[in-house]
Every structure is written in C-alpha cells, then in structure tokens.
C-alpha cells in the first residue's frame, strides 16, 4: 500500500507547468533553480527548481543569449538539446559517367595526335624521296 502511494505521489512532484516568458525570466533572476534545458530548435526553455517542479516557456528569437548570461551569472547548470541529424544511408553504387566521358575524350585526342604525327612523317619521307 505504501509503495502504491509513493508511485502516485512521484508524478505530482515532477509536474511541469507552462508559463509566460516574463514569468519564467523573473524566476531565472530570483528563483531557487538547479538546472535549465534550452532547446534552440523549438526555442523553448525548461527550468527545474529545488522542489523538482519544472516550468517551461517559449522564448523570443533573440532572448537565448540573455538567458544564457543570466543562468551563467547565477551558476545554474545549463543543458542544450542537440539537433537531430539525418540518418545515414548506405552508399549505393556510384556510376562514374563523367570519368568515362573524359577518358573517351582523352583517348580520341591521343588517337588524333598519333594520326597527325604519322601523316607528317609520311609527307616528310615523300618530300625527301627523289622522283
């Protein structure tokens, strides 16, 4: 019976409350806080009091710097929620079409240069031969 009462009372101690940003800012300046969690992606902050109650609020776009300075000045632990990274996919077979095209163009240039060299040699031999 006692264990059931503890389990029912535990969620009440961890209740979270959504408040306005000015109200939360007032508590950051003067309240008895133990930590703050800042989520830059959603622009919200969660503060936790020594009583283990939590307050949440959305902050304006340019207020994150002010919040960090206030929390740092009061020596309150600040955590940041990391952004989700895209899941890595397995590499698929890569076709190097451009490499094949470049190799073919280089081969054509080498063949053309070889043909020109051969033609010049033949013309030079014919010019040297007496008629």
C-alpha positions as CSV (number, residue, x, y, z in Angstrom):
1,X,0.0,0.0,0.0
2,X,2.8,2.4,0.8
3,X,4.6,1.6,-2.5
4,X,1.5,2.5,-4.4
5,X,1.2,5.8,-2.6
6,X,4.8,6.7,-3.5
7,X,4.2,5.8,-7.1
8,X,1.2,8.1,-7.2
9,X,3.0,10.9,-5.5
10,X,6.1,10.8,-7.7
11,X,4.4,12.2,-10.9
12,X,2.9,15.1,-8.8
13,X,6.4,16.1,-7.7
14,X,7.6,16.2,-11.3
15,X,4.7,18.2,-12.7
16,X,5.6,20.6,-15.4
17,X,4.0,23.9,-15.9
18,X,3.9,26.1,-19.0
19,X,4.3,29.8,-18.1
20,X,4.8,33.0,-20.0
21,X,8.4,34.1,-20.8
22,X,8.4,37.1,-18.5
23,X,7.3,34.9,-15.6
24,X,10.0,32.4,-16.3
25,X,12.6,35.2,-16.7
26,X,11.6,36.6,-13.3
27,X,12.2,33.1,-11.7
28,X,15.5,32.8,-13.5
29,X,16.6,36.1,-12.0
30,X,15.4,35.3,-8.4
31,X,14.2,31.7,-8.1
32,X,15.9,28.7,-6.5
33,X,16.9,26.8,-9.6
34,X,19.0,23.7,-10.1
35,X,19.2,23.4,-13.9
36,X,17.9,24.7,-17.2
37,X,17.5,22.9,-20.5
38,X,17.4,25.1,-23.6
39,X,16.1,23.7,-26.9
40,X,17.2,26.1,-29.7
41,X,15.4,24.2,-32.4
42,X,12.0,24.8,-30.8
43,X,13.1,28.0,-28.9
44,X,11.8,26.7,-25.6
45,X,13.4,26.5,-22.1
46,X,12.7,24.3,-19.2
47,X,13.9,25.2,-15.7
48,X,13.9,22.9,-12.7
49,X,13.5,24.1,-9.1
50,X,15.0,22.5,-6.0
51,X,11.5,21.3,-5.2
52,X,11.8,19.3,-8.5
53,X,9.0,21.1,-10.2
54,X,9.5,22.2,-13.7
55,X,8.5,25.3,-15.7
56,X,8.5,25.5,-19.5
57,X,8.3,28.6,-21.7
58,X,8.9,29.6,-25.3
59,X,11.4,32.4,-25.6
60,X,11.6,35.1,-28.2
61,X,14.1,34.6,-31.1
62,X,16.8,36.9,-29.6
63,X,16.4,36.0,-25.9
64,X,18.6,33.0,-25.9
65,X,21.8,35.0,-25.3
66,X,20.2,36.9,-22.4
67,X,19.0,33.6,-20.9
68,X,22.5,32.1,-21.1
69,X,24.1,35.1,-19.5
70,X,21.6,35.2,-16.6
71,X,21.9,31.5,-16.0
72,X,25.7,31.6,-16.2
73,X,25.8,34.6,-13.8
74,X,23.8,32.6,-11.2
75,X,25.9,29.5,-11.7
76,X,23.0,27.4,-12.8
77,X,23.7,24.3,-14.9
78,X,22.6,24.7,-18.5
79,X,22.0,21.8,-20.9
80,X,21.3,22.1,-24.6
81,X,19.1,19.8,-26.6
82,X,21.1,18.6,-29.6
83,X,19.6,18.9,-33.1
84,X,18.6,15.7,-34.8
85,X,20.9,14.6,-37.5
86,X,19.7,12.9,-40.7
87,X,20.1,9.2,-40.6
88,X,23.0,7.9,-42.6
89,X,22.0,5.8,-45.5
90,X,24.1,3.0,-47.1
91,X,26.1,4.0,-50.1
92,X,24.6,3.0,-53.4
93,X,26.5,2.1,-56.4
94,X,28.0,5.2,-57.9
95,X,28.3,5.4,-61.7
96,X,31.2,7.5,-62.9
97,X,29.8,8.6,-66.2
98,X,31.9,11.7,-66.3
99,X,35.0,9.7,-65.8
100,X,34.2,7.5,-68.8
101,X,33.4,10.5,-71.0
102,X,36.7,12.2,-70.0
103,X,38.6,9.0,-70.7
104,X,37.0,8.7,-74.1
105,X,37.7,12.3,-75.0
106,X,41.4,11.9,-73.9
107,X,41.7,8.7,-76.0
108,X,40.2,10.5,-79.0
109,X,42.7,13.3,-78.6
110,X,45.6,10.8,-78.3
111,X,44.5,9.0,-81.4
112,X,44.2,12.3,-83.3
113,X,47.6,13.4,-82.2
114,X,49.1,10.0,-83.2
115,X,47.4,10.2,-86.7
116,X,48.8,13.7,-87.2
117,X,52.3,12.6,-86.3
118,X,52.1,9.6,-88.7
119,X,50.8,11.8,-91.6
120,X,53.6,14.4,-91.1
121,X,56.3,11.6,-91.1
122,X,54.9,10.2,-94.4
123,X,54.8,13.6,-96.0
124,X,58.4,14.2,-94.8
125,X,59.6,10.9,-96.3
126,X,57.8,11.6,-99.6
127,X,59.4,15.1,-99.8
128,X,62.9,13.6,-99.3
129,X,62.5,10.8,-101.9
130,X,63.6,11.8,-105.5
131,X,61.1,11.4,-108.2
